[in-house]
Structures are given as C-alpha cells and as structure tokens.
Amino acid sequence: MTRRHLFEIDLAPAVGSRFQPTGFPDIGHARFERPVGDHGWEDVLLVESAQSMANHLEGTAWDGAPQAPDPTLDGLPYVRVVADEDGRYLTSSRTEAHRLASAFVKDSLLDGTPMREVIRDRLDLRADTPLQRHAVAREVFRLDPLSLLHGVFFAEKAEVWPAQPRFTRAITGFVEAMDVKAAVSGGVKRDDVRHQRDESGSSAEGYGSIPFHRTEWTARRIVASFAIDEGLLASYGLGDAATALLVAVGRWEIRSLLDRGLRLRSACDLEPLAPEVIDRDRRPLPSAKELHDEIREHVAACAALLEGTGPIEVRWNIERARPKKR
C-alpha cells in the first residue's frame, strides 16, 4: 500500500511576473535560504504557509452560498451549529479552525445535552485510563471524518475532560518560491477633498493623500507542494474503505483547488504551468469528476461505520457559552 502521496506542482503568476507572498506580524515576508548543490545557497520565499493552505483545501469542500458541504461529500456527517433562539446557521465543524474541538461546537447542546459531555462520553475520556486510539478515531469519524484528515486537538481543562486526544493533520500543503528577487514599488492613497493634513482630520483617521511603498517578488521557480499521509490514516484502524475515503477526499481537495486557480490574495494569483498533475511516483492525479465518483463509492462502502448521514445539528447560546462570573 502507498504510504504517502507527494505532489510538487510548478506554478506561475496568472498575469505578469510579480506576486505578493504571505506576511507575518513582526517578521513580514518569510524569507530563508536553502542549499543548492554541494556548497551553494539560494534565496527562498514562503508564498503560502501550511496553515493557510489548510484553509484553502478545506474551503474547496464547503459551499458558502447555502452554507453546506459540497455535494461530493453528501452522506458524511459533520456538526452544524445553529443559533438557539431562531435556528439560523452560525458555523460548523467543517469551517471552524479547530473543527470538532471548536468552542462553538463544545459550548452547544445536542438534544439538550452539552456537547462537552457528548464528546467526552463518545470518545470515552476517563481519568487514569489509557486512550483507546482506534475507538476514539472511530467516534471522530462518526462525528466528522474530515477532522481526521485535517487534524483535531481536543484540548480542555482536566476537570472537564481527563484526556485530550489529538489527531495530527494528514494532508499538508504549502507554496514556496525559489531564487527570488524583490520588486519594490509604491503608490499613493489620494484624497481629492481634503488636501491638507492637520489635527482636525489627520491620516490616522484616513484623511489626506498618503504615499506608501510595497514589496512584491519575482522568482525563477514557484512550487506548490502537497502530501497526504495514507499510512497515518490507516493507523487509525478504521478499515480499508474508510482510509480510502479520506485519501480520496484529500486528493479531490488538491485537484479542486488547482482547478479553481490559486488566487491567494489580490496580488498573488497563481496557476499550474501544466494541466496534468503527477505525484512523485509518476502517478497522475485524476480529474475532479473521477475523484467525485470514487468518493461516492467509498461513502457507500462506509455506511455501516458511519451509522448515520448528514449534519448533526447543535444549538448554541451566547449566554450559556459565556464563562460564569465568580
């Protein structure tokens, strides 16, 4: 069995030759050096981080218009959080940063029972008792299988949950640019009404014409890298069908993201140089339609393990979620 699926896809700016990489507080653009050959080094830039690419990958599986999963994933459970007072949609385990471990999920009620208790009991979190990892993985799969693919950490106070299971991300992606050069430019924010700047209406309030500078980049090569750890998913003991389902979903997310185009931000619009995507073992990545059909087959094969389909609706109330004052 293949233990890992590894992809390296060459990209280029869709228009022009410049691009804007991700930035981080205090450090700005993430620039580093990597070894080339026996003694050389080249400048490299992190264009998109693993954390951000996880958001892009997960975004392919969610339709923001009806606030529901893509139809490709019909039949797979997830937790849907609605407002307690009127049932309006708020969020879900598919869109929250911490997935099933989101505060919105944990602070909700399922048929009147606090979700913290539901999760504790279903995952069998008991003091002075080793975690049964296969059993925990099975229950997570029944609540939201994609939490196993994208990772989830059930962090909570010891008096609430005596154990804190963690499943690391099984799909990872990032974008790097090699042999980079800075492209420095600038502009001006114009104010055609208030030409002067004084204490009554300064630039701090958005008044006046304000010049600014910006740094974009060019690169000899831009590469999107993806990895799916099939061995990790298989280690959860869910069976071949469930493992194949999660791998197929990961491959479908990669294909869907590439097909949509990597418009990562307003000045960073990238596209693959070649239409065909080949993994490191020279196997082509199927089309989104082929992967859709594969996922549908695997969903049917996992029916007994899932024990139900569709959303698990929970109700959230801000007064209940707010910590009680002592």
C-alpha positions in Angstrom: 0.0 0.0 0.0 1.2 3.5 -0.8 2.1 5.2 2.5 2.3 8.8 1.2 1.0 10.7 -1.8 3.5 13.5 -2.6 3.0 16.2 -5.2 5.1 19.1 -6.5 3.3 21.4 -8.9 5.1 24.2 -10.7 3.2 27.5 -10.7 3.5 30.9 -12.4 1.7 34.2 -11.9 -1.5 34.2 -14.0 -0.8 37.8 -15.1 2.6 39.4 -15.2 5.7 38.2 -13.3 5.2 39.5 -9.8 3.4 38.1 -6.8 2.7 39.0 -3.2 3.6 36.4 -0.6 2.0 35.8 2.8 3.2 38.1 5.6 3.6 37.6 9.3 3.4 40.1 12.2 6.8 41.4 13.3 8.7 39.5 10.6 7.0 40.4 7.4 7.6 38.1 4.4 9.1 34.8 5.4 12.5 34.6 3.5 15.1 32.0 4.0 17.9 30.2 2.2 18.1 26.6 1.1 21.2 24.5 0.0 21.7 24.1 -3.8 24.3 21.6 -5.0 27.3 20.8 -2.8 28.1 24.2 -1.5 25.7 26.8 -2.9 22.6 28.5 -1.4 19.6 30.3 -2.9 17.1 32.7 -1.6 13.6 31.2 -1.0 10.3 32.8 0.0 7.3 31.2 1.7 4.5 32.2 -0.5 1.7 30.4 1.4 2.0 28.7 4.7 0.8 25.2 5.7 -1.8 26.8 8.0 -3.2 29.0 5.2 -3.2 26.2 2.6 -5.2 24.1 5.0 -7.9 26.7 4.9 -7.8 26.8 1.1 -8.1 23.0 0.9 -10.9 22.8 3.4 -12.6 25.7 1.5 -13.0 23.5 -1.6 -15.3 21.2 0.4 -17.7 23.9 1.6 -20.3 25.9 -0.4 -20.7 29.3 1.2 -23.9 30.2 -0.6 -26.2 27.6 1.0 -23.7 27.2 3.9 -23.4 23.4 3.3 -20.8 20.9 2.2 -20.0 20.4 -1.5 -22.4 17.7 -2.8 -19.4 15.5 -3.4 -19.4 14.9 0.4 -23.1 14.2 0.8 -23.7 11.5 3.3 -20.7 12.3 5.5 -21.6 13.6 9.0 -20.5 16.9 10.4 -21.6 19.2 13.3 -23.8 22.1 12.2 -24.1 24.9 14.7 -27.2 27.0 14.7 -28.4 29.8 17.0 -30.5 28.6 19.9 -33.1 31.4 19.6 -34.1 31.1 15.9 -32.2 28.2 14.4 -30.1 30.4 12.0 -26.9 28.9 10.7 -23.7 30.1 12.6 -20.8 27.8 11.8 -19.8 24.1 11.6 -17.1 21.7 12.3 -16.1 22.0 8.6 -15.4 25.7 8.8 -14.2 26.3 12.3 -10.4 26.5 12.8 -10.5 23.8 15.5 -13.1 21.7 13.7 -14.8 19.4 16.2 -12.9 21.0 19.0 -14.2 24.5 18.3 -15.6 26.5 21.2 -18.9 26.9 19.2 -19.2 23.1 19.0 -18.2 22.4 22.6 -20.5 25.2 24.0 -23.6 23.9 22.1 -26.4 21.5 23.1 -27.3 18.3 21.2 -30.9 17.4 22.1 -30.5 19.3 25.4 -27.1 17.6 26.3 -24.0 19.8 26.4 -21.6 18.8 23.6 -18.7 18.7 26.0 -20.5 15.8 27.7 -21.4 14.2 24.4 -17.8 14.3 23.2 -16.4 13.1 26.5 -18.8 10.1 26.6 -18.5 9.2 22.9 -14.7 9.4 23.0 -14.7 7.6 26.3 -12.4 10.1 28.0 -11.8 8.7 31.5 -9.3 9.5 34.3 -6.4 7.1 34.8 -7.3 5.2 31.7 -5.2 5.0 28.5 -6.9 6.3 25.4 -8.2 3.6 23.0 -6.9 5.4 19.9 -8.8 3.2 17.4 -12.1 3.6 19.3 -11.5 7.4 19.6 -10.8 7.6 15.9 -13.9 5.7 15.0 -16.1 8.1 17.0 -14.4 11.1 15.5 -15.1 9.6 12.1 -18.8 9.2 13.0 -19.0 12.9 14.1 -16.9 14.4 11.2 -14.5 12.3 9.1 -12.7 15.3 7.8 -11.5 16.1 11.3 -9.2 13.1 10.9 -8.0 14.3 7.5 -7.3 17.9 8.6 -6.5 17.2 12.2 -8.2 18.0 15.5 -7.0 18.5 19.1 -9.5 18.1 21.9 -7.9 20.5 24.4 -9.9 21.1 27.6 -9.4 21.5 31.3 -8.6 18.3 33.1 -11.7 18.6 35.3 -13.8 18.7 32.2 -12.0 16.1 30.0 -9.5 13.9 31.8 -7.8 13.1 28.5 -7.1 15.2 25.4 -6.9 13.2 22.2 -5.0 14.7 19.3 -5.0 13.7 15.6 -2.4 15.4 13.5 -3.0 16.8 10.1 -2.8 14.0 7.4 -2.9 16.4 4.5 -0.4 19.2 4.2 0.3 21.9 1.6 2.4 25.0 1.1 3.8 27.2 -1.7 7.5 28.2 -2.0 9.3 30.4 -4.4 13.0 29.8 -5.3 15.7 32.2 -6.4 13.7 35.2 -5.5 14.2 39.0 -6.1 12.4 41.8 -4.5 10.2 44.1 -6.7 9.8 47.3 -4.8 7.1 49.8 -5.9 4.8 52.3 -4.4 1.6 54.3 -4.7 -0.5 56.9 -3.1 -3.9 56.9 -1.4 -5.5 60.1 -2.8 -7.9 62.4 -1.1 -9.4 64.8 -3.6 -11.5 66.6 -0.9 -9.1 67.3 1.9 -5.7 68.1 0.6 -4.1 69.3 3.8 -3.5 67.2 6.9 -3.9 68.7 10.3 -5.1 67.8 13.8 -8.8 68.1 12.8 -8.5 65.4 10.2 -5.2 63.6 10.0 -4.0 60.5 8.2 -4.7 58.4 11.3 -8.4 59.0 10.6 -7.9 58.3 6.9 -7.8 61.9 5.6 -5.3 63.4 3.2 -3.2 61.9 0.3 -0.8 59.4 1.7 2.1 57.9 -0.2 3.1 54.3 0.5 5.5 51.6 -0.6 5.1 48.0 -1.3 7.3 45.0 -1.9 6.3 42.2 -4.3 8.6 39.5 -5.6 9.7 37.6 -8.7 11.1 34.1 -8.7 12.8 31.7 -11.0 10.5 28.9 -9.8 7.3 28.7 -7.7 6.2 25.3 -6.4 3.1 24.1 -4.6 3.8 21.0 -2.5 1.2 18.6 -1.1 1.4 15.5 1.0 -1.2 13.0 2.1 -0.1 10.6 4.7 -2.1 7.4 4.0 -0.1 5.5 6.5 -1.2 7.8 9.3 -4.8 7.4 8.3 -4.5 3.6 8.1 -3.0 3.6 11.6 -6.4 4.6 13.0 -7.8 1.1 12.3 -10.9 2.2 10.5 -10.5 -0.3 7.7 -9.6 -0.1 4.1 -12.8 1.6 2.9 -12.6 4.5 5.4 -8.9 5.0 4.7 -9.5 5.1 1.0 -12.3 7.5 1.5 -10.2 10.0 3.4 -7.3 9.7 0.9 -9.8 10.3 -2.0 -11.2 13.4 -0.2 -7.7 14.8 0.2 -6.8 14.1 -3.5 -10.1 15.7 -4.5 -9.4 18.8 -2.5 -6.0 19.2 -4.1 -7.4 18.7 -7.6 -10.4 21.1 -6.9 -8.0 23.8 -5.5 -5.8 23.6 -8.6 -8.7 23.6 -11.0 -10.1 26.8 -9.3 -6.8 28.6 -9.5 -4.6 29.7 -6.7 -5.8 33.3 -6.2 -4.3 33.5 -2.7 -4.7 37.3 -2.3 -5.3 40.3 -4.5 -1.7 40.5 -5.8 -1.0 36.7 -5.8 -2.9 34.9 -8.5 -1.0 31.7 -9.5 -1.8 28.8 -11.9 -0.2 25.5 -12.7 2.2 25.5 -15.6 1.0 22.1 -16.8 -2.6 20.8 -16.9 -1.6 17.3 -15.8 -0.5 16.7 -12.1 1.8 13.8 -11.4 2.8 12.6 -8.0 6.4 11.7 -7.0 5.8 8.1 -8.0 4.7 9.2 -11.5 1.0 8.5 -11.0 -1.4 11.1 -12.4 -3.9 12.9 -10.2 -7.4 12.0 -11.6 -9.9 14.7 -12.6 -12.3 16.2 -10.0 -15.1 14.2 -11.7 -13.2 10.9 -11.4 -12.4 11.6 -7.7 -16.0 12.7 -7.1 -17.2 9.2 -8.3 -14.5 7.5 -6.2 -15.6 9.3 -3.1 -19.3 8.4 -3.7 -18.3 4.7 -3.9 -16.3 4.9 -0.7 -19.1 6.8 1.2 -21.4 3.9 0.3 -18.8 1.4 1.4 -18.5 3.1 4.8 -22.3 3.2 5.6 -22.1 0.7 8.4 -19.2 2.5 10.0 -20.8 6.0 9.8 -24.0 4.9 11.5 -25.9 7.8 10.0 -25.5 10.5 7.4 -25.8 14.3 7.1 -25.4 17.1 9.6 -25.6 16.7 13.4 -27.4 19.9 14.4 -26.5 21.5 17.7 -27.8 24.7 19.3 -25.5 27.5 20.6 -26.5 30.2 23.0 -24.1 33.0 23.9 -25.3 33.3 27.5 -24.6 29.6 28.0 -21.2 29.9 26.3 -20.1 32.9 28.3 -18.0 31.9 31.4 -19.9 32.5 34.6 -18.7 35.2 36.8 -17.4 34.2 40.2 
